[in-house]
Amino acid sequence: MNNFSIPQLVAFRWVAELGSVQRAADKLNITQPSVSLRMKQLEAELELPLFERHGRGLKLTRHGHLFLQRAMPVVDAYEQLQRNTGASALIGTLKIGLAEGFAVASMPTLIARLREDFPQLRPEWTVATSAGLEQQLADGTLDMAILVDPLGLRDVRLFALGVQQNCWAVSSSTFPTMSASRTALSKMTIITTPPPTAMYRATMGWFAEGKVTPENLCLCTSLNAAAQLVAAGLGAGIFPTKMVDAYPLHGTLRKLELDGLLSSGRVFVADRSTSDEARTQSMMAIIEQAAQTIGYFNS
């Protein structure tokens, strides 16, 4: 009686599909020697060669093709079981990045939902600009992140979450009646985050559509600090509408009516291409529920 394991079958499936031990290891987020060992153990149990060299990769032998046909129903059933019980993966530490605007509006609701649904999860939060979070995700220092208008870095996988409305904001007390023409705003200090952040791209893109260049930019690495500067009357800035609505000092920020369209932000849940997709999808369901509770994506 053969004594092979589910991990061996799963590794076999991905080596067969991808034609490479290294690519299978990347897919499973394990080391290449671990996959090689599982293949050696599986072939030893079966006493049959499953792969042969093909250029720089591997291809199935005749025995390998036959065994793959028999193994796939088992692997499919196992992966379906994982998907159906994805919530069980949300335990232990999870390093999560949040774009600042989304964090200001939704973090209390999101944390409450996570505590209720996944009490064994221990999230470690990083709140920063999307550009910074995306780089941390690519570097492997975050497990997943919520990004706005991501750059599309290599090895970062994106799942669309929704579209956030953006607005121009000024201090209610300093500019109680100001209009939002491009010409008027271009003469003010424009407070934004540095390139290549989503806020900077939205700001400069809006002015460029009217062939106008702002005369004075104040670059601030924190979106929340930028909102504080605007609330203090030091300039104007673009922010997520829900962030302005949720700003702690209620009434200090005033949304401006525009004379031109302001692009919306596309929000994504992101992880690495080798991450556990079942875990990401479980987390994404909670994020969607939190966003729906506060109406984050409502016009």
ChimeraX attribute file (.defattr): number of C-alpha atoms within 10 A of each C-alpha:
attribute: neighborCount
match mode: 1-to-1
recipient: residues
	/A:1	5
	/A:2	9
	/A:3	9
	/A:4	15
	/A:5	11
	/A:6	12
	/A:7	13
	/A:8	19
	/A:9	20
	/A:10	22
	/A:11	24
	/A:12	28
	/A:13	18
	/A:14	19
	/A:15	25
	/A:16	20
	/A:17	15
	/A:18	16
	/A:19	19
	/A:20	18
	/A:21	23
	/A:22	18
	/A:23	17
	/A:24	25
	/A:25	20
	/A:26	17
	/A:27	17
	/A:28	19
	/A:29	14
	/A:30	13
	/A:31	13
	/A:32	16
	/A:33	12
	/A:34	14
	/A:35	25
	/A:36	19
	/A:37	13
	/A:38	19
	/A:39	21
	/A:40	14
	/A:41	16
	/A:42	22
	/A:43	18
	/A:44	14
	/A:45	13
	/A:46	15
	/A:47	10
	/A:48	14
	/A:49	16
	/A:50	23
	/A:51	21
	/A:52	13
	/A:53	12
	/A:54	10
	/A:55	7
	/A:56	7
	/A:57	14
	/A:58	18
	/A:59	19
	/A:60	20
	/A:61	15
	/A:62	13
	/A:63	13
	/A:64	19
	/A:65	15
	/A:66	12
	/A:67	17
	/A:68	18
	/A:69	10
	/A:70	11
	/A:71	16
	/A:72	15
	/A:73	11
	/A:74	14
	/A:75	19
	/A:76	13
	/A:77	11
	/A:78	14
	/A:79	14
	/A:80	13
	/A:81	11
	/A:82	15
	/A:83	17
	/A:84	12
	/A:85	13
	/A:86	18
	/A:87	17
	/A:88	15
	/A:89	18
	/A:90	21
	/A:91	14
	/A:92	11
	/A:93	12
	/A:94	15
	/A:95	15
	/A:96	20
	/A:97	29
	/A:98	23
	/A:99	23
	/A:100	24
	/A:101	28
	/A:102	20
	/A:103	20
	/A:104	21
	/A:105	23
	/A:106	23
	/A:107	19
	/A:108	11
	/A:109	16
	/A:110	19
	/A:111	14
	/A:112	12
	/A:113	16
	/A:114	19
	/A:115	13
	/A:116	9
	/A:117	12
	/A:118	18
	/A:119	12
	/A:120	15
	/A:121	16
	/A:122	15
	/A:123	17
	/A:124	12
	/A:125	15
	/A:126	17
	/A:127	22
	/A:128	20
	/A:129	25
	/A:130	26
	/A:131	23
	/A:132	16
	/A:133	25
	/A:134	29
	/A:135	18
	/A:136	17
	/A:137	24
	/A:138	19
	/A:139	12
	/A:140	13
	/A:141	13
	/A:142	21
	/A:143	20
	/A:144	28
	/A:145	26
	/A:146	27
	/A:147	31
	/A:148	28
	/A:149	18
	/A:150	22
	/A:151	15
	/A:152	12
	/A:153	12
	/A:154	11
	/A:155	13
	/A:156	21
	/A:157	19
	/A:158	19
	/A:159	15
	/A:160	13
	/A:161	20
	/A:162	17
	/A:163	17
	/A:164	21
	/A:165	19
	/A:166	21
	/A:167	21
	/A:168	21
	/A:169	25
	/A:170	26
	/A:171	23
	/A:172	18
	/A:173	14
	/A:174	17
	/A:175	15
	/A:176	12
	/A:177	10
	/A:178	15
	/A:179	13
	/A:180	19
	/A:181	15
	/A:182	20
	/A:183	14
	/A:184	11
	/A:185	21
	/A:186	18
	/A:187	13
	/A:188	16
	/A:189	18
	/A:190	23
	/A:191	25
	/A:192	30
	/A:193	25
	/A:194	18
	/A:195	13
	/A:196	14
	/A:197	19
	/A:198	22
	/A:199	27
	/A:200	18
	/A:201	15
	/A:202	20
	/A:203	21
	/A:204	16
	/A:205	16
	/A:206	19
	/A:207	19
	/A:208	13
	/A:209	13
	/A:210	12
	/A:211	10
	/A:212	15
	/A:213	17
	/A:214	18
	/A:215	11
	/A:216	13
	/A:217	16
	/A:218	16
	/A:219	15
	/A:220	15
	/A:221	15
	/A:222	16
	/A:223	24
	/A:224	21
	/A:225	14
	/A:226	24
	/A:227	26
	/A:228	17
	/A:229	19
	/A:230	26
	/A:231	24
	/A:232	16
	/A:233	17
	/A:234	17
	/A:235	25
	/A:236	29
	/A:237	26
	/A:238	27
	/A:239	26
	/A:240	22
	/A:241	23
	/A:242	23
	/A:243	22
	/A:244	25
	/A:245	16
	/A:246	15
	/A:247	19
	/A:248	12
	/A:249	11
	/A:250	10
	/A:251	14
	/A:252	19
	/A:253	27
	/A:254	24
	/A:255	19
	/A:256	18
	/A:257	13
	/A:258	13
	/A:259	10
	/A:260	13
	/A:261	9
	/A:262	18
	/A:263	14
	/A:264	16
	/A:265	20
	/A:266	16
	/A:267	22
	/A:268	20
	/A:269	23
	/A:270	26
	/A:271	25
	/A:272	23
	/A:273	17
	/A:274	17
	/A:275	18
	/A:276	16
	/A:277	15
	/A:278	20
	/A:279	19
	/A:280	22
	/A:281	16
	/A:282	18
	/A:283	19
	/A:284	19
	/A:285	12
	/A:286	17
	/A:287	22
	/A:288	16
	/A:289	14
	/A:290	21
	/A:291	21
	/A:292	13
	/A:293	12
	/A:294	15
	/A:295	13
	/A:296	21
	/A:297	16
	/A:298	13
	/A:299	10
